[in-house]
């Protein structure tokens, strides 16, 4: 195909999730023509990569997509999966984006004459600027040891899990205790399944403390408006695992120690399989203790905020462990344990191989400042901690999209002035 004859757009957005559609909303407000490519359907991840009992872990009032704040009857509650899908369906209808679904972007590369050439599964286009809004969760992580497990063991990634009924009879090993792992372990536990949980280094936090949701306290304390440059970890915060907590049944803590007291069996990090035994790190006690330190540390910060501002609130408290491991257990006989299924909840890795631009670090992660890269005309929206904690969520992705759209508008304006001159 002659590249000079392909359709041209001032801006192309890659990804039709909340980040891509938020960017589309703000570009439309600036009067900037653009096109959105989505390889599946808009917002598909919320339907295809979430289990049946999934619900938000942040209260509904934090759902504030552009022009579409939460307007339901329960701002302090936590939307369930079907409610989230309806919320996003309404958002898409409001945005009415110029989107082409079922189209994969295969390559984005610089053109000699400026701008970008975009090769897709349905033909090529060109653009002056490209916004990458495809998120950072592309390839499910499953360790190579999984290949050595017996074929009779059912193996799923967290993105494939729907409910306890899809698994064969028998015990379940959940690997990973981040938000997905902890909530899936709880889902199986509540369904009456025997659960073994390989615990990682994820922190935890309280759901409610001193009369309010912890999220509300942290919002008042300015935590969710803190830019990454001001966080004590700086860019290192982007590598942090999210705190585990749940909005299920109106919201509550997830206390792995309580689960253990009720029959769930906890182990340290899963490190290998020797053909008969699952082998674990001897770090369960340390992981549980560190999670509790984070839990109590967040509450202590809230205590200081309450005291400093003279606020009326119920008295403070400190979490005391309700269960302690009697000993570290570095191995588990696979057959003897009765494990019939394993769910891998150890995350995703990014895959930006289609983007031919010098904007990545050695680990393959984008380098940027608030979504603006050093490569002129390449932007990112929707990544965790792109600018603040809410950048990858409904809470602040709209603000990031507004910033990028304004940056693009300014650049197009300058380019037009230069051409006119």
N, C-alpha and C positions, 0 to 999 in steps of 0.2 A: 504494500500500500504506500502511496506517496504521502509522506508525512505532512507536506504542505497543504494537503487537501482534507485533512481530518478536521472534525468539528473542534472549535476552540472555545474555551471558557475562561473568564478571568480567574475563577477559583474552582478547584475540584476538591471535594471532601471524600475521604476514604473511610467508610464506616457509618452505618445508619442506626447506631444506638443513641442513648440520651446525649452523648457528647456531640456526635455528628449533627443531630437534629437541633440541638441548642445552638450550634454554630450556624446552621442554616437559618434559624430564626433571626439571629442578629445580623447576618449578611443581608437578609431580605430587608431588614429595617434600614440598613445603609443603602439599599437599592443596588446591591452588587449581584450580578448574575453569577450563578454557580450551579454545580451538579453534584449530587451525592451518589456514590457507588456503595452498594451493600451486597456482599456475596451471598447472603441468605435472604432473610426478611428483616425489616426494621424491628429492633428491640428483641431479636430472636433469642439472645442469650438468657433473657429473663424467663422464657418459657421452656427452652430446651436444656438449660444447664442448672435448673433448680429443682429440688425435690418437692413432693406434693405438700408437705407441711411447712415449707419455707415461709418465713416472714421476715420483715425488716428487723434489724437490730437497733436502728435509730428511730426515734418517735416520728410520727407522721408530720408534725409541724416543721420538721427539717426538710420535707419534700418541697422544693421550691424551684422547679424547672422554669425557664423563662416564660412569663405570661401564664404560668400554670401552677400556682401554689396549691398546696393541699387545701381542699375546701369541704372535706367530709365532716362527719359528726364526732370524730374521735381524734382530735389533734395530738393527744398524749398517748394514743395507742400505737399499734404496729401493724401495718397492712400485711395481709396474707397474700399468697402468690396470686390468686385470682384478682384481688383488689389492686395489686401492683400492676398487673397486666391491663386492667381497665384504666388505671391512672395514666399509663403510658400510651394506651390507645387514644385516649382523649387528647393527650399532648401532641401526638402525631397529627391528629385531625386539625388541631389549632395551627400547627406549624405549616401543614400542607407542603412538605418539602418537594423540590424537584429531584426525586430519587429514582434510581434504577436498581431494582432489587434482582437478586439472582445473578449478579454480575461480579465476577472476581477481578480485582486489580492484580495483574501478574507482574507488572514492572513499571516503576516510575523512574525516569532518567532525565538528566539535563539535556536540553537542546542547544546546539551550537549558537543558534540565533537568539537564545534566551528563553526562559520559561521551561516547561517540562513536557516530555512526551509520556503518555500514560497508555500502556498496553493493557487491555482488558479481555475477558473471555467473550465479549460481544463486539470487539472492534477497538480501535484506538481513538484517543482524543488528545488534545493538548491543553495546557493551562498555564497561566502566568504564575499562579501560586497553588500550593497543595497543603491541605490540612489533614493530618493523620489523626483520625478519631476512632481507630479500631481497637483501642484499649491496649493492655499489656498482658492479657491472659489468653494466649493463643494455643499453645501446645500443652495438653495435660501431661504432668510429670508422673511417670511410672518407672521405678528403678529397674535396672537390668536383672536384678535377682528374681524378678517376677517370672522371667522366662524359665527358671529352674523349679518353679513350684509345680506340684502335680496337676495334670490336666483336669482332674476332678474338682479342683478348687475353683469356684466362680470368682473372677476378679473384675472389679469395676473401679473406675475413677469416680471421684465425687460428682463430676459433671454428668455422670450416667445414672447415679442413684436417684430413685424416685420414692420408694417406700419399702418397708420390711417384706411385703408380700412378693416382691420381685425376686427375692433371694431364696435359694433352696433351704430346706430344714437344716438346722444345725447352728453352731455358734458362728459369730462374725468377728473378724479382726478388723478394727478401724485403725488405720495408720495415719497419725497426725492429729494434733489437738488444737489447730487454729480454729477460726470461726466455723468453717465447714465441718471439720472433723469432730469438734466438740458437739455441734448441733446434730450431726448425723448419729453420733454415738448416743446422744440423748434420745433421738427419734427411735432408734432401735431398742434402747433400754425401756422406753415407755411402751413399746409394742410387745414387750415381754421376751425379747430375744436375749440370749446369752451373748454378752459383748466383752471382747478383749480390746483394750485401747493402748496403742503405743503412743506415749505422751512425748511431745516435743517441747520446745522452749517458748511456746506462746504465752503471753501475759493474760491476765484476766482483770475484770473490773466489776464493780457492783452495778446492779441494775438500778436500784433505788438506795438513796442514802440521805439520812436526815430530812426525810419528808418529801424528797423530790427525786425525779429521775436524774441520774448522774450526768447525763447529756445536758440537761438544763443547767445544772451547776457549772459545767465546763464551758457552756456557751456564755454564761454570764461572766466567766473569768477570762473570756477572750481566746480560749484555746483554739476554737475552730476558725478564727480569723488570723491566727499566727502564720505568717509566711514561712516557707521552708528555710529561708536565710536566717530567721530568728530562732528557729528551733535549736535546742542544745545539741542535737545530733547533726544539725545542718542537713546536707543531702543524704546522710546515712539513715535518716528516718524513713526514706523511701524503701529501704530493705527490711524494715521492721514488720513482724507479723502482727496482725490486728488482734486486739483483746477479744477473748471469747466471752460472750454474754448472749442472752436471747430475748426476743420479744414475744416468744410463744406464750399463749394463754394469758396475755396481758403484760408479759415481761417478768423476768426473774433472773437471778444469778445462775450461772452454770458452775456448780461446785463438784469437781471430779472426785474429791474426797468423799462427798456424800454418795455419789454413784458407787464408789468402791465399797462403802459400808452397806449398800443395797445389793451388792453382788457383782457389779462390774469389776473386771480384773484389769489392773493397771500395770504397765511395764514402761521401761525407758524407751529411748529411740531404737527403732528396728534397724539393725545394721547388716544382717545377712541371713541366709538360709543354707544349712549345710547338707541338705538332702533329706534330713529327718527332723531337725530342730530349727526353730526360729531363734535367732540370736539377737540380744538386746544390749544396749549400753546400760551400765549401772548408774543411771542418772535420774531415776524417777523421783527420789526424795528431793534432790536439788531442784528439779524442774517444778515440782509442786510448791516448794518453799519460795522459789523466786516469783512464781505467779502470785502467791499470796502477798509477797512484799510489794509487788506492783499494785495489787488491789488495795492494800492498806495505805500505800503511799499516795494514791489518788485521793482516797478519802481524807488523808491528813492534809492534803493541799486544799480540799474543800473546807475542812475545819478552819484553816488559816484564813481563807476568804470570808467565811462567816464571821469569825472573830474580828477581822480587820474592818469589816463594814457594819458591825453591830447588828447583824441580822438575827431575827427570831427563827429558831429551828429546834427540832428535837435534839436531845443530847448526842454527843459523838459516841462511836463504838469502834472496836478493833476486832477484826476477824480472828478467831481462834480455830485452828484445825480440828475438824470433827473425826479425822481418821489419819493414821500414820502407817506407812508401809512397815510391816514387821521386818522385812529384809529386802534387798534387791534381788530380783530374779533374772539372771542374764540369759535364760533359755526357756523354751517352751516346746514340748513335743507336739508336732503338728497333728499327727493322727490321734494321739491320746487326748488332746484338747477338744476334739470334736469340731474344730473349725472347718466350716464348709465354704465360707465366703471371705474375701478380703476386699475392703474398700480403701483405695489409696486417696488420701486427703492431704497431699503434700504439695498442692498448688499447680501452677502453670509456668511455662517459660515463654518469653516473648519471641515472636518470629517476624522480623521486619526485613527479611531477605529480599523482598520485592522492592524495597526503597533503596535506590542507588544514589546515596548522598552521604557525604562524610560528616554524619551527625551522631555517631554512636561511640560509646566507650568500649573498652576491651571486653566487657561482659555482654555486649550487644544491646545495652540500654541507651535510649536517646539522651543526648546532652542538650540542655536548653535552659533558658531563664524565663520562667512563666510561660512556657510553651513556644517561645521564639528561639529558633536555633541559629547557629552561626552561618548556616547555609541560607542565603537570601531566598525567601519564598517558600521555605519549608517550616511548618508549624505542627505542634502536637496539642491535642486537647483530650481530657478524659483519663489521663494517667494518675495513679495514686500519688498524692502529694506533688502534683504538678506545680501548685502554688501554695495551697493550704491543705489541711486534712480533708476537706470536703471536695477536693478537685475530682476525685474519681467517683463521687456520689451525687445523689440528687441535690444535696445541699448547696454546693458551690460550683458545680460544673458550668452552670449558666453564667456565673461571673467570669470564669476563665474564658468561656466562649465569647463573651462580650468584649473582653480585653483583646483577644486574637482578632475578632472582626474589626474592631477599631484600628488595630495595627495594620490590617490588610487595607482598610479604607484609606488610611493615611498614606500607605505606600502607593496605592493605585492613583491617589490624587497627585502625589509627587511625580509619579511616572508620567501622568497626563500633562502636568505643567512642563516637565522636561521636554516632552514630545512637541508641545505647542511652541516652546522656545526654539 
